[in-house]
Amino acid sequence: MNQRLSKQATSFFPGSVIRGHWHKQPYTVVSLLGKGAIGSVYLCKRSDGKKVALKISEKSASITTEVNVLKQLSKVQGKLLGPSLFDVDDFLPSSGMRLSFYVMEYVEGKPVPEFLKKRGKDWFGVFLLQLLSDLERLHQHGWVFGDLKLDNILVTDTPPRIRWIDVGGTTQIGRSIKEYTEFYDRGYWQLGTRRAEPSYDLFAVVMLALHYAYPKQFERGTNPEQTLRNKIKQAHVLQPYQVCLERAMKGYYRSSSQMLNELNQLLTKKRVPTQRTQAITKNKLTHTETTFPLIETSAIGFVSTLFFIIYHFFM
């Protein structure tokens, strides 16, 4: 009964208005973006017409925790990791059940598989490098993403870049992972604990790659480790990253930067530097964005080299 009431309380139809009890700001519901264990997320419009994402739940403590995570992520210099936080308030519906909500940036983008289908699979290597770079920043500030999966990242345009859209599983290093998805969880695959540490996220990177290669996912079988090894080897699209994926699966890497360095070396070891790359290195590009128009028409080795240069100069 309580679960049914909770579900009803956090269900809103398009056109409904969620008005903050304390700040009095109104948010008009446009559509449901998703529902999870913590609450529901809606695409809304503010009074000025700007699109935002609003997460609402009767679990005020959980909402407070997620708000604190977003505030922590906003302190990470040089990189916007999670969505920007705009407002935190309570909503008092006619049912009398107090609901807590927060309003964040609505990240407009495409799912990774959709983007790669249109722009080419070589971009996957770029996104792996971006993801590892972002994870390194997060880990250096004492957090792991926890519930890392394809559903929690989007690709934005100009330039193409991955963005995190749900930080609900973010956990302080050393604690137990508070939110996870079974397919991405190393505990489910019997390859480690659910302790929050960098290697937990890196295992999820492997599963993210496998989910991209196998959209329908797959069962773990009687020997989970061998199942994953076989799937990595059999996926043609993952061949350039096979060595790093297998090592991350086994917990070989102690940090995201270690995996990033090795992945870059793997992708560029057979590549002879071109005059264009040498010129870019000499000039030390000041904005990652300036590299991306070149990337789109380049081979994967060239792409990884450019990103690696930027990473080491400006990480």
C-alpha positions in Angstrom: 0.0 0.0 0.0 2.8 2.4 0.9 4.6 1.7 -2.4 1.4 2.3 -4.3 0.8 5.6 -2.6 4.4 6.6 -3.1 4.2 5.9 -6.8 1.0 7.9 -7.1 2.5 10.8 -5.2 5.4 11.1 -7.6 3.4 10.6 -10.8 2.6 13.8 -12.8 0.9 14.3 -16.1 2.1 16.7 -18.8 0.9 20.2 -17.9 1.0 19.6 -14.1 2.7 22.3 -12.1 5.2 21.5 -9.4 5.6 24.6 -7.2 8.3 24.8 -4.6 7.0 25.2 -1.0 9.9 27.5 0.1 11.2 29.2 -3.1 7.7 29.4 -4.8 9.3 28.6 -8.2 6.8 26.8 -10.6 7.9 24.0 -12.9 5.5 22.8 -15.6 5.8 19.1 -16.4 6.5 18.3 -20.1 7.2 14.6 -20.0 8.5 11.7 -17.8 12.2 11.1 -18.4 12.6 8.1 -16.2 11.8 6.4 -12.9 14.1 4.6 -10.5 14.5 3.4 -6.9 15.0 6.9 -5.6 12.3 8.8 -7.5 11.0 10.1 -10.8 12.7 12.5 -13.2 10.7 14.8 -15.4 11.4 17.2 -18.2 9.9 20.5 -17.1 9.9 24.1 -18.1 10.6 27.0 -15.8 8.6 30.2 -15.8 11.1 31.7 -18.2 10.5 28.8 -20.6 13.9 27.1 -20.1 14.0 23.3 -20.1 15.2 21.6 -16.9 15.2 18.2 -15.4 13.4 17.8 -12.1 13.8 14.8 -9.8 11.2 14.3 -7.1 10.8 11.7 -4.4 9.3 11.0 -0.9 12.8 9.9 0.2 14.1 13.3 1.4 17.3 11.8 2.7 18.2 10.3 -0.6 17.4 13.5 -2.4 19.6 15.4 0.0 22.5 13.0 -0.7 22.2 13.4 -4.4 22.1 17.2 -4.1 25.3 17.0 -2.0 26.9 14.9 -4.7 26.0 17.5 -7.4 27.4 20.2 -5.2 30.6 18.3 -4.8 30.9 17.6 -8.6 30.4 21.3 -9.2 33.6 22.0 -7.2 35.8 19.9 -9.6 37.7 22.5 -11.5 38.1 22.5 -15.2 35.4 20.0 -16.0 31.6 19.9 -15.8 31.0 16.3 -14.6 27.4 16.1 -13.5 24.4 18.3 -14.5 24.4 21.8 -13.0 22.2 22.2 -10.0 19.5 25.0 -10.1 17.1 24.6 -7.2 16.2 22.4 -4.2 12.8 22.5 -2.6 9.8 20.6 -1.2 6.4 20.1 -2.8 3.2 19.7 -0.8 0.6 17.9 -3.0 -3.1 17.7 -1.9 -2.5 14.2 -0.6 -0.5 15.7 2.2 2.7 13.7 1.6 5.7 16.0 1.6 7.9 15.4 -1.4 11.4 16.6 -1.9 12.8 17.6 -5.3 15.8 19.2 -7.0 16.1 20.9 -10.4 19.1 20.4 -12.6 20.4 21.1 -16.0 18.5 19.2 -18.8 21.3 17.7 -20.9 20.2 17.4 -24.5 22.0 14.8 -26.4 21.9 11.4 -28.1 22.5 7.9 -26.6 26.0 6.7 -27.3 24.8 3.8 -29.7 22.6 6.2 -31.7 25.5 8.7 -32.1 27.9 5.9 -33.1 25.5 4.5 -35.6 25.4 7.8 -37.4 28.9 9.1 -37.0 31.0 5.9 -37.0 32.3 3.4 -34.5 35.8 5.0 -34.3 34.2 7.6 -32.0 33.8 4.9 -29.4 37.6 5.1 -28.7 37.3 8.9 -28.2 34.4 8.4 -25.7 36.4 5.8 -23.8 39.2 8.3 -23.4 36.8 11.1 -22.4 35.1 8.8 -19.9 38.4 7.7 -18.3 39.5 11.3 -18.1 36.3 12.4 -16.3 36.4 9.4 -14.0 40.0 10.2 -13.0 38.9 13.7 -11.9 36.0 12.3 -10.0 38.2 9.7 -8.3 40.8 12.3 -7.3 38.1 14.1 -5.4 37.2 11.0 -3.4 34.1 9.6 -5.3 33.2 6.8 -7.6 30.3 7.0 -10.1 28.9 3.6 -8.9 26.0 3.2 -11.3 28.0 3.8 -14.5 26.1 2.5 -17.6 25.1 3.5 -21.1 21.7 4.8 -19.9 23.4 7.3 -17.6 25.5 9.1 -20.3 24.6 11.1 -23.4 26.6 12.6 -26.3 26.2 16.3 -26.7 27.1 18.2 -29.9 29.5 21.0 -30.8 31.8 19.4 -30.0 30.7 15.8 -29.4 31.3 14.9 -25.8 29.9 12.5 -23.3 27.9 13.9 -20.3 26.7 12.2 -17.2 23.0 12.6 -16.6 22.3 10.6 -13.4 24.7 10.8 -10.5 22.4 9.0 -8.1 24.8 6.1 -7.6 27.9 8.3 -6.9 29.5 7.0 -3.7 32.4 8.1 -1.5 35.5 6.0 -1.9 35.7 3.3 0.8 32.0 2.9 1.3 29.7 0.3 -0.1 28.2 1.1 -3.5 24.7 2.4 -2.8 23.1 2.0 -6.3 24.1 -0.3 -9.1 22.7 -2.1 -12.2 23.2 -5.9 -12.1 24.7 -6.3 -15.6 27.4 -3.6 -14.8 28.1 -4.8 -11.3 31.3 -6.7 -10.7 29.8 -8.4 -7.7 27.2 -10.0 -10.0 29.9 -11.3 -12.2 31.8 -12.7 -9.2 34.9 -10.6 -10.1 35.1 -8.3 -7.0 33.3 -6.6 -4.2 30.9 -3.7 -4.2 33.3 -1.5 -2.3 33.5 2.0 -3.8 37.0 2.2 -5.4 38.3 3.3 -8.9 38.5 -0.3 -10.1 34.7 -0.7 -9.5 34.1 2.1 -12.1 36.6 0.7 -14.5 34.9 -2.7 -14.4 31.7 -0.9 -15.3 33.6 0.7 -18.3 34.2 -2.8 -19.5 30.5 -3.6 -19.2 29.5 -0.4 -20.9 31.7 -1.4 -23.9 30.1 -4.9 -23.9 26.6 -3.5 -23.7 27.4 -1.3 -26.7 28.7 -4.4 -28.6 25.8 -6.6 -27.4 22.7 -4.4 -27.1 20.5 -7.3 -25.9 23.1 -8.1 -23.2 23.8 -11.7 -22.2 23.7 -14.2 -19.3 26.8 -14.7 -17.1 26.8 -18.5 -17.5 28.5 -21.0 -15.2 31.9 -19.4 -15.6 31.2 -15.6 -15.5 34.9 -14.6 -16.1 35.2 -16.8 -19.1 31.9 -15.5 -20.5 33.2 -12.0 -20.4 36.6 -13.0 -21.9 34.8 -14.7 -24.8 32.4 -11.8 -25.4 35.3 -9.3 -25.5 37.2 -11.4 -28.0 34.2 -12.1 -30.2 33.1 -8.5 -30.5 34.8 -7.1 -33.6 34.0 -3.5 -32.6 36.0 -4.0 -29.3 39.2 -5.5 -30.9 41.2 -2.2 -30.6 40.5 -2.1 -26.9 40.7 -5.8 -26.1 43.8 -5.8 -24.0 42.7 -2.9 -21.8 39.2 -4.2 -21.4 40.4 -7.6 -20.2 42.8 -6.0 -17.7 40.1 -3.7 -16.3 37.8 -6.7 -16.0 40.3 -8.4 -13.7 41.0 -5.2 -11.6 44.5 -4.7 -13.0 44.3 -0.9 -13.0 44.6 1.1 -9.8 43.4 4.3 -11.4 41.6 5.6 -14.4 44.7 7.5 -15.5 46.6 4.2 -15.6 44.0 2.7 -17.9 43.8 5.9 -20.0 47.6 5.9 -20.6 47.7 2.3 -21.6 44.7 2.6 -23.8 46.2 5.5 -25.6 49.5 3.6 -26.1 47.6 0.6 -27.4 45.8 2.7 -30.0 48.8 4.8 -31.1 51.8 2.4 -30.9 51.7 1.6 -34.6 51.1 5.1 -35.8 53.8 7.4 -37.2 53.3 11.0 -36.2 52.1 13.3 -39.0 53.1 16.9 -39.5 49.6 18.0 -38.5 49.9 16.2 -35.2 53.4 17.5 -34.6 52.1 21.1 -35.2 49.2 20.5 -32.7 51.7 19.2 -30.1 54.0 22.2 -30.7 51.2 24.7 -30.3 49.7 23.0 -27.3 46.0 23.4 -28.0 44.2 25.5 -25.4 40.7 24.1 -26.0 39.6 20.5 -26.4 36.9 21.7 -28.7 39.3 22.7 -31.4 40.5 19.1 -31.8 37.1 17.6 -32.5 36.5 18.9 -36.1 39.7 17.1 -37.0 38.7 13.9 -35.2 35.6 13.2 -37.2 37.5 12.4 -40.4 40.6 10.8 -38.7 41.6 7.3 -37.9 41.3 6.0 -34.3 45.0 6.3 -33.6 45.1 10.0 -34.7 42.0 10.6 -32.6 43.5 9.1 -29.4 46.7 11.0 -29.8 45.0 14.3 -30.0 42.9 13.6 -26.9 45.9 12.3 -25.0 47.9 15.5 -25.8 45.0 17.6 -24.4 44.7 15.4 -21.4 48.3 15.7 -20.3 48.5 19.4 -20.8 45.3 20.4 -19.2 44.2 17.5 -16.8 
